[in-house]
Amino acid sequence: MTKIDRYILLLFFRTVFVCFCSIAGIFVVFHAFTKMDDFVELGREQDGMLAVMLRFYGPYMVLLFDMTGTIITLLALLFVVGWLRKSGELTAMLAAGISHGRIFKPMIIASLIIISSQLAIRELALPRLRDALDMKAKNVKGIAEVAVLPEYDKTSGILFEGQAMVPKTQTIIQPSFRLYGDYQGYGDLMMAEEAVWIETTPEHPSGYLLDRVKRPQNIDQLPSIGTQQRAILLTSRDQNWLSPGQCFVATTISPQLLSKDQSSTKLSSVIELAARVRNPAVRTSTSLHVMLHERVVRLPLDFALILLGLPLVVNRRQRNMFVMIAFAILTVLFFFVLKTFASVMGGNGYLISPAIAAWVPLLVIGPVAYVRLRDVQTV
């Protein structure tokens, strides 16, 4: 890496940082003004208003970077080129026989690194910050209750409902599970004080542990019941790890599927989305299939968007920087219109399948982006 490469990279990363801080600052200022009373009250109860705001807005900054990183990278590329051209440094490097492709190569590689970091954030950070991103300003501790979205388990014939749910502890308050299968002695409804989600262990599969069961009242006298393949309802009569008044309901309907706020689905990793699509217990919509394929192709698609902006900065007409930004906005607009149009068609099952709907933008933009990258090497 030469000194010129380090100089250009310093300008590029500095511009990315300033652009992101500007967007993040606008978001925090506008949002904090509407929630300032809540932050002041929580600051008095806890360890200060600043600490409360950091806990609340910290996860949102990670989400904001994932949402805006590609656009910021494209704008930073335009700003750096405009600055080099205005200062005459670009002309000097071109006069020395250095091509545009060689000059902008460090920024292209840096753009790929930024997009790759967004991929790491989507797959590793955002799923772990899901509960923090769902909480409101009044609930910085994340212990508030949310509404439960009823979900039917097709494999066991149980409809999962409840009065409310605490996402942080994965607990359903006042659960009411309707039994549509042949569960002799259990009736058609199970009710308890609370139900806690438990992952798979050597003793049992994943499911909900019902505590202080109210219906059926003779839960401790009922035997465990299920199918030949797996147990579904486990009681303390023949399960030593259960206490009296408890019942375990085996299912693959996780608390995330019961969350009424479906934005948590968008914060899931590709592995979680694929597991939900393959889950035989729930019905998956075509829009979820489209989302899964879009997540797979997002990294090359974002990089293709960056490459689409290269002709805007590498041109013989020496366009004004604001003109380049205007063309960049039109390029981004066309990119998102094409992506949204394909997603809607795939989600509604109109003409194209969900997989093709996710790949259409890349199939259209990818070859154009590659040709533009090759052209830059010779200009």
Summary of the structure (lengths in Angstrom):
residues: 379
radius of gyration: 26.9
end to end distance: 21.6
largest distance: 89.9
contacts: 1160
relative contact order: 0.10
helix: 58%
strand: 15%
